[in-house]
Amino acid sequence: MITLKNLEKVYQTDEIETVALSNINLEIEKGEFVSVMGPSGCGKSTLLNMVGLLDVPTKGRLTIDSNEVEEWPDKKLAQFRNRKLGFIFQSFHLINDLPVLDNVELPLLYRKGISGKERSKRALEALKKVGLSARTKHYPSQLSGGQKQRVAIARAIVGRPDIILADEPTGNLDSKMGGEIMEILQNLNKNENTTILMVTHDEQLAKRTNRIVHLFDGMQVN
Amino acid sequence: MKIFILKRLLRGGQKRILLIVELFFSFIAFFFILTFIIGEIDNTKYPLGFDYKNLYKVDIDVTAQTDDMDVVMENFRNIMRYVRAYPGTQNFGRCQSSFFFMKEGYMNPSKPLKSKDIAVPSNLVNQILASDEVAEVLNLKLLEGRWFSVEDNASKNRPVVLTQNLKERMFGSENALGEIVDYCGQQCIVVGVCNDIKHKGDYTQPELTIFIRNVDVEDLPYETWMCMSGSFCGQNLLLKCNADLPASFEEDLTRKVAVNFPGYNIKLTSMEKIRQKYIRSTWAPLVAIFLVISALFLNVLFGLFGVLWYNISQRTSEIGLRMAVGASKGQVYRQFVHEMMLLTTVGIVPGIIAAVQFPFLGLFQMESRVYVFAMIAAALIIYALVAICVILPSFRATKIQPAHALHEE
């Protein structure tokens, strides 16, 4: 499903060259739930950004769903992200001016051929899956951290992606809330065979996934 | 998508209220200025209605020390005859009115001008007391009837000629010739209708003008209106000349009058020069207005640019999110443009509602289409300004990799 070969990411400024990722080789099968662990600054989020096509690797090869995506133009990358990938972020990244339902609908806005009615229906379905169907008209500021993350999960799954990329999804939540979010992700993985790549600091949560990838100073240490 | 954007704008209305207010006032300011500029330019489409070429304003000045008015009058007469007989001159005409190409208010009758059915307010009527030669000197076109002549000496009613626009105002499509109009209590008879004129100059609208025959000149064509001081009691002496005059004409004539009539000077001023001066004096404020509008334009441009730059920079993280969930750079870019165009419309619509009141209330006494053009032009300027201001920051924002954009707060 996802293949990384000799992947490298170097951030270059005028004075400093920072190697964020070096020689990463990873293969993730369809339906696998993989967690990425490592100390802060070891390149976990960078790895997730590469897989999520949010940043461009400096070297190496990235294949997703048998597609070599390095040379794709922006429009094609955007369409691919929209159809195949779902993102969950530590800081939720909800748009505060929009109610919950509209936040969840967001990915569908960029998909052609979906009517407003269909968008709302799918968003509602996604919210039901995360147990938030009663909060559709609330604004993010009216929700707790756990609820915000559920909205973010609903937004990630509303487009029925094959892959979910979660960047410390429980990082801003207490352990109870974190546990609930983890449960939702596990259910998605089990019931809908969604491939999940999750960055976490929490070893307990990582143990609940199929596989753990460890990073240190931008390198794989398995 | 547009409904989505609109919802967003309404939700964020409080944050955007200052921007909307700025857009509203910018529209109003541009509308005012453009109304005046378009109005002035629009007026040039009307013909001037009189011929100013080869025409001179003549002033006669008495420098001689004398108390003998008979001598003065005789010399005036002789000067007039001398000038009229001078090679290259054609005819004199006299008008008692404010002078041509003067932007100040013209002479109005003291009372409304009345026909049988209609009274035209005096402030809307331009009155010109004219001699029998004026139509020829100014090359006015008689559309109906005739100009004043000696046959009017026998008329018991004072003869008047109306411009076409005044005739239509007073008589509509009916025949005006032979009709009586009440001019300041005098019963005057309409003997002719001539073309519209723009007495005040090129950048004004044609005035509703009534020409009244100067009854003082029945037997003494030039003398009776002269005053002891040498001025013309408010009368303008117009000298029509041939087209092929030598360059030294004015200087030669002035010198010869001074030589032949010691103690008397004449001054000739070309109407073309008077018109050029008028055009300069009209354009000077327009240039000032242009500078003001340029300053306003820059002010709005920088103001909007700063606000939008800040606004979009504040939303870099949102841009990252939108790109993460599948928006292409083009879609994000278009979204900002759409948002700003909607926001601009929200600011402009109240401005248009306010501007629409002007033609209804007739505040600037301009044709409705001038306001419409000004409204459209002001709206286009604002839209263009906003487009300019939104393009650069949105373009910059979409250049960032989504991963980096997501982490910008």
Boltz contact constraints between the chains, C-beta under 6 A:
constraints:
  - contact:
      token1: [A, 49]
      token2: [B, 403]
      max_distance: 6.0
  - contact:
      token1: [A, 54]
      token2: [B, 324]
      max_distance: 6.0
  - contact:
      token1: [A, 54]
      token2: [B, 402]
      max_distance: 6.0
  - contact:
      token1: [A, 54]
      token2: [B, 403]
      max_distance: 6.0
  - contact:
      token1: [A, 55]
      token2: [B, 401]
      max_distance: 6.0
  - contact:
      token1: [A, 55]
      token2: [B, 403]
      max_distance: 6.0
  - contact:
      token1: [A, 74]
      token2: [B, 328]
      max_distance: 6.0
  - contact:
      token1: [A, 74]
      token2: [B, 329]
      max_distance: 6.0
  - contact:
      token1: [A, 75]
      token2: [B, 328]
      max_distance: 6.0
  - contact:
      token1: [A, 78]
      token2: [B, 326]
      max_distance: 6.0
  - contact:
      token1: [A, 78]
      token2: [B, 328]
      max_distance: 6.0
  - contact:
      token1: [A, 81]
      token2: [B, 326]
      max_distance: 6.0
  - contact:
      token1: [A, 82]
      token2: [B, 326]
      max_distance: 6.0
  - contact:
      token1: [A, 87]
      token2: [B, 324]
      max_distance: 6.0
  - contact:
      token1: [A, 93]
      token2: [B, 321]
      max_distance: 6.0
  - contact:
      token1: [A, 95]
      token2: [B, 318]
      max_distance: 6.0
  - contact:
      token1: [A, 97]
      token2: [B, 8]
      max_distance: 6.0
  - contact:
      token1: [A, 97]
      token2: [B, 11]
      max_distance: 6.0
  - contact:
      token1: [A, 97]
      token2: [B, 12]
      max_distance: 6.0
  - contact:
      token1: [A, 106]
      token2: [B, 325]
      max_distance: 6.0
  - contact:
      token1: [A, 107]
      token2: [B, 325]
      max_distance: 6.0
  - contact:
      token1: [A, 107]
      token2: [B, 326]
      max_distance: 6.0
  - contact:
      token1: [A, 109]
      token2: [B, 1]
      max_distance: 6.0
  - contact:
      token1: [A, 110]
      token2: [B, 326]
      max_distance: 6.0
  - contact:
      token1: [A, 110]
      token2: [B, 327]
      max_distance: 6.0
